Amino acid sequence: MSTGQSLNVEGSGQSRTIRSVTTQSGYLSYAAQEERCPTYRLANAPTSVAYIPTVLLRHSQLSARYAIVMSVNVERVWFITGANRGIGLELTKQLLQSPLNVVLAACRNPGQATTLQDLVPASNGRLHILHLDVTDRQSIRDAHDAATAILGDKGIDYLINNAAIVSTHAHGPHASLLIIPSALLKNLREWDSAFTLDPDVMQQVFETNVVGPAYITQVFLPLVERSERKTVVNVSSELGRFTADYGTRSTSYSIAKAGLNMLTYKQEKERPDIIFISLCPGWLKTDMGGQEAPNDVSVGVEGVIKTIVGLTPADSGKFFNWTGQDLPW
Ligand SMILES: NC(=O)c1ccc[n+]([C@@H]2O[C@H](COP(=O)([O-])OP(=O)(O)OC[C@H]3O[C@@H](n4cnc5c(N)ncnc54)[C@H](OP(=O)(O)O)[C@@H]3O)[C@@H](O)[C@H]2O)c1
């Protein structure tokens, strides 16, 4: 692989010219000159997968410079919280499709996680299910010990803080005044506002969505440090952005995700040697997203994985969405 070399874009009859070549830990980056930033596979690349992720946009739109990141054939270890359903389960399923991924899937009730358990036999020892309740400090420390015993001298390349809850009830003096169309009743759980929120629910949301990820990252840091990719992903939401106007809805959840975003910022400031990002998976059809969400969970998770594996150290401290777009806080 060298500068000036042409790579064919799979199935398109087009090619891309390599402008520069750099090597990072476990990854080879090839910079090419493009006007758009699609995601595609390169047919004559030396490795199994090659993408041009939008997260790697460096310069202006007129003379955009993109890096093509190719995953090389080395094993990657993923640790995912809330892996028994929704996005966490789909992440686990998609990651196991590559024989290079080892997944430590954490959930609070492994005995009841039947869909997750069903994936174990076909995983050839690459799926390990661990008990972890993100609100239970002892279970976090125990999960760290269990992960260490499984991994030996290996580390965790990608720590995915995925588990979260939404605010479950609208309370307060104005709650009974809310007039909600029956079609939207199923979303009632998300509708706490600044003046109807239940403080106990808000506290629980903060404990699960912010304190849990903060403590998990502290406890698991030695395992992340020991890995090659050293990446921590805080699964956040656009609802936690100040520059996006979502009005009064989902107040406790939005405040918690804004807090999680600040955690990402603080983590990156303290440890610039590790990649920390916030990532919004998009509005997806899960128990949390509801069936009215525009995208199937498999679509969003595919984008989430591409975005994560395409990260470089320069992306640390940023907030991305599932298409790889760098979002303003
Ligand atoms: N779906 C969307 O549209 C959407 C949009 C933006 C952001 N997100 C974010 O994406 C992530 C995953 O969401 P999702 O849609 O997959 O949600 P989901 O379908 O409601 O699943 C939530 C997962 O979190 C786990 N969890 C909750 N509390 C936990 C605790 N105390 N300890 C351990 N696990 C716990 C759940 O486990 P149990 O089964 O044991 O309850 C479940 O596995 C969340 O961070 C969410 O905020 C989702």
The ligand as a MOL file (V3000), in Angstrom:
LIG
                    3D

  0  0  0     0  0            999 V3000
M  V30 BEGIN CTAB
M  V30 COUNTS 48 52 0 0 0
M  V30 BEGIN ATOM
M  V30 1 N -33.3700 3.4820 21.0140 0
M  V30 2 C -33.1870 4.7410 20.7070 0
M  V30 3 O -33.9220 5.2960 19.8800 0
M  V30 4 C -32.0640 5.5180 21.3350 0
M  V30 5 C -31.8500 6.8360 20.9160 0
M  V30 6 C -30.8030 7.5640 21.4720 0
M  V30 7 C -29.9850 6.9730 22.4250 0
M  V30 8 N -30.2360 5.6910 22.8330 0 CHG=1
M  V30 9 C -29.3210 5.1360 23.8500 0
M  V30 10 O -28.8980 3.8430 23.4390 0
M  V30 11 C -28.6440 3.0200 24.5850 0
M  V30 12 C -29.4030 1.7160 24.4690 0
M  V30 13 O -30.7710 2.0060 24.2940 0
M  V30 14 P -31.8550 0.9220 23.8610 0
M  V30 15 O -32.7320 1.5580 22.8830 0
M  V30 16 O -31.1930 -0.3680 23.5250 0 CHG=-1
M  V30 17 O -32.6460 0.7640 25.2520 0
M  V30 18 P -33.5230 -0.4780 25.7870 0
M  V30 19 O -34.0680 -1.2430 24.6500 0
M  V30 20 O -34.4680 0.1150 26.7740 0
M  V30 21 O -32.4400 -1.3580 26.5470 0
M  V30 22 C -31.8000 -0.8130 27.6590 0
M  V30 23 C -30.7360 -1.7620 28.1370 0
M  V30 24 O -30.1150 -1.1690 29.2900 0
M  V30 25 C -30.1420 -2.1260 30.3400 0
M  V30 26 N -30.1610 -1.5250 31.6690 0
M  V30 27 C -30.9890 -0.5760 32.1700 0
M  V30 28 N -30.6950 -0.3350 33.4520 0
M  V30 29 C -29.6570 -1.1400 33.7780 0
M  V30 30 C -28.8990 -1.3680 34.9490 0
M  V30 31 N -29.1710 -0.7220 36.0940 0
M  V30 32 N -27.8850 -2.2450 34.9050 0
M  V30 33 C -27.6030 -2.9330 33.7770 0
M  V30 34 N -28.3090 -2.7890 32.6360 0
M  V30 35 C -29.3150 -1.9030 32.6450 0
M  V30 36 C -31.4050 -2.9300 30.0910 0
M  V30 37 O -31.3600 -4.1370 30.8430 0
M  V30 38 P -32.7050 -4.8550 31.4260 0
M  V30 39 O -33.2430 -5.6850 30.2890 0
M  V30 40 O -32.2060 -5.6550 32.5690 0
M  V30 41 O -33.6530 -3.7710 31.8210 0
M  V30 42 C -31.3250 -3.1110 28.6030 0
M  V30 43 O -30.4200 -4.1320 28.2820 0
M  V30 44 C -29.0280 3.8690 25.7930 0
M  V30 45 O -27.8920 4.4770 26.3130 0
M  V30 46 C -29.9760 4.9020 25.1940 0
M  V30 47 O -30.0160 6.0720 25.9740 0
M  V30 48 C -31.2410 4.9570 22.3260 0
M  V30 END ATOM
M  V30 BEGIN BOND
M  V30 1 1 1 2
M  V30 2 2 2 3
M  V30 3 1 2 4
M  V30 4 1 4 5
M  V30 5 2 4 48
M  V30 6 2 5 6
M  V30 7 1 6 7
M  V30 8 2 7 8
M  V30 9 1 8 9
M  V30 10 1 8 48
M  V30 11 1 9 10
M  V30 12 1 9 46
M  V30 13 1 10 11
M  V30 14 1 11 12
M  V30 15 1 11 44
M  V30 16 1 12 13
M  V30 17 1 13 14
M  V30 18 2 14 15
M  V30 19 1 14 16
M  V30 20 1 14 17
M  V30 21 1 17 18
M  V30 22 2 18 19
M  V30 23 1 18 20
M  V30 24 1 18 21
M  V30 25 1 21 22
M  V30 26 1 22 23
M  V30 27 1 23 24
M  V30 28 1 23 42
M  V30 29 1 24 25
M  V30 30 1 25 26
M  V30 31 1 25 36
M  V30 32 1 26 27
M  V30 33 1 26 35
M  V30 34 2 27 28
M  V30 35 1 28 29
M  V30 36 1 29 30
M  V30 37 2 29 35
M  V30 38 1 30 31
M  V30 39 2 30 32
M  V30 40 1 32 33
M  V30 41 2 33 34
M  V30 42 1 34 35
M  V30 43 1 36 37
M  V30 44 1 36 42
M  V30 45 1 37 38
M  V30 46 2 38 39
M  V30 47 1 38 40
M  V30 48 1 38 41
M  V30 49 1 42 43
M  V30 50 1 44 45
M  V30 51 1 44 46
M  V30 52 1 46 47
M  V30 END BOND
M  V30 END CTAB
M  END
